[in-house]
Amino acid sequence: MIFYETAEQGRLFVLLLCAGFFSGLLYDLLSLLRRRIPRAAWVIPDFLWALLTAGACGAALILGGEGTARLYALLGLLGGGAMYCLGLRALIKALRSALAKPGGENL
């Protein structure tokens, strides 16, 4: 029985790593919308991000973790967000700066 629980913990950890990664990606995608709307309406994309992220994390915990929140689940979520910020996000920023036009225009 202990082995089964350990395997489930690993599966939930990977699931929450993915949820954290896609949460960071969703935040950056919604930041594109935030740049195009008035400052007073910034609460809309932020609320949408929080709602979708909480829903995805809650679903992962309920489906994979039997409704319990454990430290490894939180670490998986934070680790996934860190993987996005230090990986794909940094790569995109480096590509944008490398492809920036000499006249000061950014992509």
C-alpha positions as CSV (number, residue, x, y, z in Angstrom):
1,M,0.0,0.0,0.0
2,I,2.8,2.4,0.8
3,F,4.4,1.8,-2.7
4,Y,1.0,2.7,-4.3
5,E,0.8,5.9,-2.4
6,T,4.3,6.9,-3.3
7,A,3.6,6.3,-7.0
8,E,0.5,8.4,-6.8
9,Q,2.6,11.2,-5.1
10,G,5.0,11.2,-8.0
11,R,2.2,11.3,-10.6
12,L,0.6,14.2,-8.8
13,F,3.9,16.0,-8.5
14,V,4.4,15.8,-12.3
15,L,0.8,16.8,-12.9
16,L,1.3,19.9,-10.8
17,L,4.7,20.7,-12.4
18,C,2.8,20.9,-15.7
19,A,0.0,23.0,-14.1
20,G,2.6,25.4,-12.8
21,F,4.3,25.6,-16.1
22,F,1.1,26.3,-18.0
23,S,0.0,28.8,-15.3
24,G,3.1,30.9,-16.1
25,L,2.4,30.6,-19.8
26,L,-1.2,31.7,-19.3
27,Y,0.0,34.6,-17.2
28,D,2.3,35.8,-20.0
29,L,-0.4,35.4,-22.6
30,L,-2.9,37.4,-20.6
31,S,-0.2,40.1,-20.0
32,L,-0.4,40.7,-23.8
33,L,-4.1,41.5,-23.3
34,R,-3.3,43.6,-20.2
35,R,-1.0,45.9,-22.3
36,R,-3.8,46.7,-24.7
37,I,-6.5,47.6,-22.2
38,P,-6.8,50.6,-19.9
39,R,-5.1,50.4,-16.6
40,A,-8.4,50.4,-14.7
41,A,-9.4,47.2,-16.4
42,W,-6.3,45.2,-15.5
43,V,-8.2,43.4,-12.8
44,I,-10.1,41.4,-15.5
45,P,-7.2,39.4,-17.0
46,D,-5.6,39.0,-13.5
47,F,-8.9,37.6,-12.1
48,L,-9.2,35.3,-15.1
49,W,-5.7,34.0,-14.6
50,A,-6.3,33.4,-10.9
51,L,-9.6,31.7,-11.6
52,L,-8.2,29.4,-14.2
53,T,-5.0,28.6,-12.2
54,A,-7.0,27.9,-9.1
55,G,-9.4,25.7,-11.1
56,A,-6.5,23.7,-12.7
57,C,-4.7,23.2,-9.4
58,G,-7.8,22.3,-7.6
59,A,-8.8,19.8,-10.2
60,A,-5.3,18.3,-10.1
61,L,-5.4,18.0,-6.3
62,I,-8.9,16.5,-6.3
63,L,-8.3,14.0,-9.2
64,G,-4.8,13.1,-8.4
65,G,-4.4,13.7,-4.7
66,E,-7.7,12.6,-3.3
67,G,-8.5,16.2,-2.3
68,T,-5.6,16.7,0.0
69,A,-3.0,19.4,-0.3
70,R,0.5,18.2,0.5
71,L,3.9,19.9,0.6
72,Y,5.1,18.0,-2.5
73,A,2.0,19.2,-4.4
74,L,2.9,22.9,-3.6
75,L,6.5,22.3,-4.5
76,G,5.4,20.8,-7.8
77,L,3.3,23.8,-8.6
78,L,6.0,26.3,-7.6
79,G,8.6,24.2,-9.5
80,G,6.6,24.2,-12.6
81,G,6.2,28.0,-12.5
82,A,9.9,28.4,-11.9
83,M,10.7,26.0,-14.8
84,Y,8.6,28.3,-17.0
85,C,10.1,31.5,-15.8
86,L,13.7,30.3,-16.0
87,G,13.2,28.3,-19.1
88,L,10.8,29.2,-21.8
89,R,10.2,32.8,-20.7
90,A,13.9,33.5,-20.5
91,L,14.3,32.0,-24.0
92,I,11.5,34.1,-25.4
93,K,13.0,37.2,-23.9
94,A,16.4,36.4,-25.3
95,L,15.0,35.8,-28.8
96,R,13.0,39.1,-28.7
97,S,16.1,41.1,-27.7
98,A,18.2,39.3,-30.4
99,L,15.6,40.0,-33.0
100,A,15.0,43.6,-31.9
101,K,15.4,46.1,-34.7
102,P,18.4,48.5,-34.5
103,G,16.1,51.5,-34.5
104,G,14.8,50.7,-31.1
105,E,11.6,48.9,-32.2
106,N,10.9,45.7,-30.4
107,L,8.9,42.8,-31.7
